[in-house]
Amino acid sequence: MLSFFLTVLESAADRRLFASIYEQHHSKMERIAINMLKNQGDAEDAVQNAFMQVIRNFEKINQIPSEELPFWIISIVKNECYMILRKQKRVVLVDDLSLFAERAADVPDYAALVDLFSNLPDTYRQVLEMKVLLGYTDKEISARLGITETAVSTRASRGRQLLRDILDKEGFQL
């Protein structure tokens, strides 16, 4: 598939840059897509569509700071997943969160989860978004936020507890 994408780009420098981006991010994009869509074929379509979006917006690549590029690329693949889910009229459940595992149906969709996350203090919200929604490891979060892995673990634990409290307050049954 990489060779197809490379034929679309005009300059050798763009092809090298795209190949580097593809190699660095393809597997993570695929993991996120599979996790969201629960279907290998749909996940491959989402990743392919995401790379097409990257190519369509390739002139923006140099404007994005290198430390923000992974988040930009992940947001593109997530948006592609949401488009596939909307087309299939599926509902995005939050069953990936261990605290929702048994009662995922109580949180009707991704928008409800985002609303719940928005009620968290930023320190906890950032860690949980990176950990749960983006699939980052504690080590990756630690490097991104400039805190220790222990702090990441603590914030994730406290954030989950606050999220449980918010769910309880909102009337969701856990």
C-alpha positions as a printed NumPy array, in Angstrom:
array([[  0.   ,   0.   ,   0.   ],
       [  2.884,   2.344,   0.736],
       [  3.977,   2.229,  -2.902],
       [  0.53 ,   3.442,  -3.999],
       [  0.677,   6.418,  -1.636],
       [  4.177,   7.294,  -2.803],
       [  3.066,   7.483,  -6.446],
       [  0.649,  10.28 ,  -5.543],
       [  3.39 ,  12.538,  -4.189],
       [  5.388,  14.586,  -6.663],
       [  8.809,  15.24 ,  -5.151],
       [ 11.366,  12.748,  -3.877],
       [ 11.629,  14.711,  -0.611],
       [  7.859,  14.416,  -0.061],
       [  7.989,  10.684,  -0.797],
       [ 10.814,  10.204,   1.732],
       [  8.964,  12.227,   4.378],
       [  5.715,  10.36 ,   3.766],
       [  7.487,   6.98 ,   3.88 ],
       [  9.003,   7.946,   7.223],
       [  5.611,   9.022,   8.597],
       [  4.024,   5.833,   7.285],
       [  6.653,   3.599,   8.89 ],
       [  6.477,   5.427,  12.228],
       [  2.708,   5.597,  12.6  ],
       [  1.08 ,   2.841,  10.544],
       [  1.026,   0.147,  13.237],
       [ -0.331,   2.491,  15.93 ],
       [ -2.995,   3.775,  13.567],
       [ -4.009,   0.228,  12.753],
       [ -4.21 ,  -0.734,  16.451],
       [ -6.415,   2.258,  17.199],
       [ -8.66 ,   1.544,  14.207],
       [ -9.052,  -2.13 ,  15.135],
       [ -9.788,  -1.159,  18.713],
       [-12.475,   1.303,  17.632],
       [-14.04 ,  -0.651,  14.775],
       [-13.6  ,  -4.242,  15.992],
       [-13.219,  -5.344,  12.381],
       [ -9.96 ,  -5.857,  10.497],
       [-11.343,  -4.867,   7.098],
       [-12.948,  -1.697,   8.414],
       [ -9.749,  -0.847,  10.296],
       [ -7.66 ,  -1.221,   7.144],
       [-10.105,   1.043,   5.285],
       [ -9.887,   3.663,   8.044],
       [ -6.078,   3.626,   8.014],
       [ -5.96 ,   3.81 ,   4.217],
       [ -8.444,   6.718,   4.224],
       [ -6.434,   8.433,   6.951],
       [ -3.252,   8.239,   4.894],
       [ -5.134,   9.659,   1.926],
       [ -6.161,  12.568,   4.17 ],
       [ -2.524,  13.016,   5.191],
       [ -1.56 ,  13.191,   1.512],
       [ -4.373,  15.647,   0.737],
       [ -3.096,  17.883,   3.553],
       [  0.579,  17.162,   3.015],
       [  1.475,  20.83 ,   2.706],
       [  0.536,  21.222,   6.405],
       [  3.044,  18.59 ,   7.561],
       [  5.921,  21.051,   7.767],
       [  3.785,  23.497,   9.754],
       [  3.014,  20.956,  12.471],
       [  5.61 ,  20.703,  15.269],
       [  7.181,  17.245,  15.252],
       [  5.985,  16.488,  18.79 ],
       [  2.371,  17.197,  17.734],
       [  2.463,  15.222,  14.493],
       [  1.501,  11.883,  16.119],
       [ -1.583,  13.477,  17.681],
       [ -2.576,  15.02 ,  14.349],
       [ -2.214,  11.689,  12.562],
       [ -4.075,   9.774,  15.286],
       [ -6.915,  12.288,  15.197],
       [ -7.205,  11.754,  11.438],
       [ -7.491,   7.974,  11.783],
       [ -9.987,   8.35 ,  14.622],
       [-12.106,  10.677,  12.492],
       [-12.005,   8.139,   9.674],
       [-13.169,   5.466,  12.13 ],
       [-16.05 ,   7.683,  13.243],
       [-17.066,   8.209,   9.628],
       [-17.107,   4.453,   9.042],
       [-19.137,   3.928,  12.213],
       [-21.628,   6.605,  11.175],
       [-21.976,   5.035,   7.761],
       [-22.668,   1.69 ,   9.361],
       [-24.952,   3.338,  11.915],
       [-23.045,   1.789,  14.749],
       [-22.781,   3.314,  18.168],
       [-19.331,   3.824,  19.626],
       [-19.346,   2.234,  23.033],
       [-16.698,   2.789,  25.649],
       [-16.243,  -0.875,  26.483],
       [-12.468,  -0.449,  26.284],
       [-12.493,   1.28 ,  29.642],
       [-12.295,  -1.279,  32.401],
       [-14.605,   0.768,  34.594],
       [-17.305,   0.6  ,  31.904],
       [-16.656,  -2.975,  30.84 ],
       [-19.787,  -4.496,  32.342],
       [-22.088,  -1.536,  31.712],
       [-20.858,  -0.116,  28.421],
       [-24.406,   0.258,  27.15 ],
       [-25.079,   2.834,  29.88 ],
       [-22.831,   5.299,  28.074],
       [-24.618,   5.605,  24.739],
       [-21.875,   6.96 ,  22.505],
       [-18.532,   8.61 ,  22.115],
       [-20.016,  12.098,  22.533],
       [-21.323,  11.136,  25.979],
       [-17.869,   9.898,  26.943],
       [-16.288,  13.142,  25.764],
       [-18.805,  15.094,  27.838],
       [-17.94 ,  12.99 ,  30.876],
       [-14.221,  13.502,  30.299],
       [-14.744,  17.262,  30.013],
       [-15.921,  17.305,  33.635],
       [-12.537,  16.053,  34.839],
       [ -9.751,  18.407,  35.956],
       [ -7.189,  18.888,  33.163],
       [ -4.426,  16.926,  34.914],
       [ -6.554,  13.782,  35.063],
       [ -8.346,  14.343,  31.769],
       [ -5.09 ,  14.636,  29.803],
       [ -3.732,  11.379,  31.171],
       [ -6.981,   9.446,  30.679],
       [ -7.471,  10.765,  27.141],
       [ -3.96 ,   9.73 ,  26.171],
       [ -4.194,   6.386,  27.931],
       [ -7.738,   5.335,  27.102],
       [ -8.768,   7.183,  23.983],
       [ -5.417,   7.374,  22.19 ],
       [ -3.931,   4.126,  23.496],
       [ -0.648,   5.602,  24.722],
       [  1.47 ,   3.718,  27.232],
       [  2.423,   5.176,  30.606],
       [  5.94 ,   5.695,  29.281],
       [  4.688,   7.628,  26.227],
       [  2.393,   9.762,  28.392],
       [  5.223,  10.398,  30.821],
       [  7.475,  11.645,  28.025],
       [  4.725,  13.757,  26.464],
       [  3.658,  15.452,  29.701],
       [  7.082,  15.596,  31.324],
       [  6.017,  13.701,  34.439],
       [  7.095,  10.374,  35.918],
       [  5.413,   7.103,  35.008],
       [  4.337,   6.842,  38.661],
       [  2.596,  10.206,  38.346],
       [  0.886,   8.98 ,  35.17 ],
       [ -0.357,   5.885,  36.969],
       [ -1.544,   7.926,  39.948],
       [ -3.352,  10.454,  37.775],
       [ -4.99 ,   7.686,  35.758],
       [ -6.184,   5.97 ,  38.924],
       [ -7.513,   9.181,  40.466],
       [ -9.061,  10.207,  37.146],
       [-10.898,   6.891,  36.887],
       [-12.214,   7.342,  40.414],
       [-13.415,  10.859,  39.595],
       [-15.006,   9.529,  36.423],
       [-16.803,   6.864,  38.463],
       [-18.056,   9.612,  40.796],
       [-19.255,  11.681,  37.844],
       [-21.017,   8.657,  36.353],
       [-22.681,   7.95 ,  39.665],
       [-23.74 ,  11.598,  39.973],
       [-25.133,  11.562,  36.411],
       [-27.176,   8.468,  37.225],
       [-25.278,   5.843,  35.281],
       [-25.36 ,   2.433,  36.928],
       [-21.933,   0.836,  37.368]])
